[in-house]
Amino acid sequence: MTGLRSAALAWKFSTGGAVVSCPAIGSDGRIIFGSADGNLYAVSSEGRLLWKYSTQGAIVSSPRVIPDGTIFCACEHGNLYALSADGRLLWTFAAGAAVKATPALHGAGLICFGSSDSHFFAVDAAGVLKWKITTEGAIESAASIGRNGVIYFGSEDGHVYAVAPDGAVQWRFAAGSPVHATATGKDGSIYCAGDDGVFHALNAQGEVKWKFVTGWPIHSTPAVGRDGTIYFGSTSGLVYALSPMGQQWWRFRTSDHVYASPAIAPGDSVLCGSNDGNLYAVTVNGELKWSFRTGAPVRSKARLARDGRIYFGCDNGTLYAVDELCLARSVFADSERKHTEDLRQIRDKVLLASEAGTRVAQLYYRYGPHLARLGMRHKALRVALKLGLRAMIPLLKPYVRTLAVASNRLSPLPCGRGSDRITSRGSIS
């Protein structure tokens, strides 16, 4: 199946440095992200600057926002900052060396992160140090918190550490090379990968369950789907999907290194950036749904808002906001969001199920943004578009259920996954 040509650009916001940071979204819909220009930005869902806070170093880690609106972010100058929702400084914690790792938030009220001088810190919500651990290498990737409350992180000393909330090291695993990515699964598995291109799955005791060999360094933090499928990228330019047992479901090829971490969208489609300058949306079968071209490496993990809009950064210093359903969003109000979701299901389950339907969807993306702009200027056209889309939903929605049932009955593969479309270079042991 041929993928859609592109999603639709809603707006873009320019900064003075690369945007590697994954955007965070506040409860009011504002987007918060860092830039290598040293600023933390807050912009509205329409792309308008609300405020910016200047730190003393480049921001490559991603900000974290808690329910009361407090924002935690780190910079390469070596500070962890806590800011209020309106951008006021609450406190600063000096780590003493560059902080590139995104802070992890622990349910015990801890903010956990590593630094480039080999230390791993846990501070409380007031910025007070609770404990720290010293490893033998830089810690530049985010920690992962297990369901058991244990904190897992990788170090460039080649080990994965398991640490209790009180700072006691429970075990460490020798991965064989600098570790750049860790994640946890719902079943308690710990996933890690690094420079040697070996993707490990560990149990809660730090013992190897299985490993998958790619042959290329892995810097992409894995994402785990609802069904346990594991997605990650490689510097080979491939995005992998593995089963919970380490079997390769599929791999998707981009044209350059993949440093970005995948993000899982509703319906379990996968969003992932590549150094070839594209953000890709890939189906659960490993087929291209659409791509969005920026012209510069995309190392930022994409963030999906509740209304379906996608936000991501780029090395050209830009934060992008793109829509899969630009026309629908322009005619349906927030209170009518159900119609937008219905159209999304029709697209994924009906149109993209056939070549003819895909061509219809391509036309939608080609002309939808123009119709949306015209509809914003002409009320009569906007009303006509709204009535037309709303009338189409009950005609096509039954096919969504019919095709879903048929797919479940006919799928010959485990978990309904597609077969490998590229001969695997990876292996399982």
Rosetta blueprint (number, residue, H / E / L):
1 M L
2 T L
3 G L
4 L E
5 R L
6 S L
7 A L
8 A E
9 L E
10 A E
11 W E
12 K E
13 F E
14 S E
15 T L
16 G L
17 G L
18 A L
19 V L
20 V L
21 S L
22 C L
23 P L
24 A E
25 I E
26 G L
27 S L
28 D L
29 G L
30 R L
31 I E
32 I E
33 F E
34 G E
35 S L
36 A L
37 D L
38 G L
39 N E
40 L E
41 Y E
42 A E
43 V E
44 S L
45 S L
46 E L
47 G L
48 R L
49 L E
50 L E
51 W E
52 K E
53 Y E
54 S E
55 T L
56 Q L
57 G L
58 A L
59 I L
60 V L
61 S L
62 S L
63 P L
64 R E
65 V E
66 I L
67 P L
68 D L
69 G L
70 T L
71 I E
72 F E
73 C E
74 A E
75 C L
76 E L
77 H L
78 G L
79 N E
80 L E
81 Y E
82 A E
83 L E
84 S L
85 A L
86 D L
87 G L
88 R L
89 L E
90 L E
91 W E
92 T E
93 F E
94 A E
95 A L
96 G L
97 A L
98 A L
99 V L
100 K L
101 A L
102 T L
103 P L
104 A E
105 L E
106 H E
107 G L
108 A L
109 G L
110 L E
111 I E
112 C E
113 F E
114 G E
115 S L
116 S L
117 D L
118 S L
119 H E
120 F E
121 F E
122 A E
123 V E
124 D L
125 A L
126 A L
127 G L
128 V L
129 L E
130 K E
131 W E
132 K E
133 I E
134 T E
135 T L
136 E L
137 G L
138 A L
139 I L
140 E L
141 S L
142 A L
143 A L
144 S E
145 I E
146 G L
147 R L
148 N L
149 G L
150 V L
151 I E
152 Y E
153 F E
154 G E
155 S L
156 E L
157 D L
158 G L
159 H E
160 V E
161 Y E
162 A E
163 V E
164 A L
165 P L
166 D L
167 G L
168 A L
169 V E
170 Q E
171 W E
172 R E
173 F E
174 A E
175 A L
176 G L
177 S L
178 P L
179 V E
180 H E
181 A E
182 T E
183 A E
184 T E
185 G L
186 K L
187 D L
188 G L
189 S L
190 I E
191 Y E
192 C E
193 A E
194 G E
195 D L
196 D L
197 G L
198 V E
199 F E
200 H E
201 A E
202 L E
203 N L
204 A L
205 Q L
206 G L
207 E L
208 V E
209 K E
210 W E
211 K E
212 F E
213 V E
214 T L
215 G L
216 W L
217 P L
218 I L
219 H L
220 S L
221 T L
222 P L
223 A E
224 V E
225 G L
226 R L
227 D L
228 G L
229 T L
230 I E
231 Y E
232 F E
233 G E
234 S L
235 T L
236 S L
237 G L
238 L E
239 V E
240 Y E
241 A E
242 L E
243 S L
244 P L
245 M L
246 G L
247 Q L
248 Q E
249 W E
250 W E
251 R E
252 F E
253 R E
254 T L
255 S L
256 D L
257 H L
258 V L
259 Y L
260 A L
261 S L
262 P L
263 A E
264 I E
265 A L
266 P H
267 G H
268 D H
269 S L
270 V E
271 L E
272 C E
273 G E
274 S L
275 N L
276 D L
277 G L
278 N E
279 L E
280 Y E
281 A E
282 V E
283 T L
284 V L
285 N L
286 G L
287 E L
288 L E
289 K E
290 W E
291 S E
292 F E
293 R E
294 T L
295 G L
296 A L
297 P L
298 V L
299 R L
300 S L
301 K L
302 A L
303 R E
304 L E
305 A L
306 R L
307 D L
308 G L
309 R L
310 I E
311 Y E
312 F E
313 G E
314 C L
315 D L
316 N L
317 G L
318 T E
319 L E
320 Y E
321 A E
322 V E
323 D E
324 E L
325 L L
326 C H
327 L H
328 A H
329 R H
330 S H
331 V H
332 F L
333 A L
334 D H
335 S H
336 E H
337 R H
338 K H
339 H H
340 T H
341 E H
342 D H
343 L H
344 R H
345 Q H
346 I H
347 R H
348 D H
349 K H
350 V L
351 L H
352 L H
353 A H
354 S L
355 E H
356 A H
357 G H
358 T H
359 R H
360 V H
361 A H
362 Q H
363 L H
364 Y H
365 Y H
366 R H
367 Y H
368 G H
369 P H
370 H H
371 L H
372 A H
373 R H
374 L H
375 G H
376 M H
377 R H
378 H L
379 K H
380 A H
381 L H
382 R H
383 V H
384 A H
385 L H
386 K H
387 L H
388 G H
389 L H
390 R H
391 A H
392 M H
393 I H
394 P H
395 L H
396 L H
397 K H
398 P H
399 Y H
400 V H
401 R H
402 T H
403 L H
404 A H
405 V H
406 A H
407 S H
408 N H
409 R H
410 L H
411 S L
412 P L
413 L L
414 P H
415 C H
416 G H
417 R L
418 G L
419 S L
420 D L
421 R L
422 I L
423 T L
424 S L
425 R L
426 G L
427 S E
428 I E
429 S L
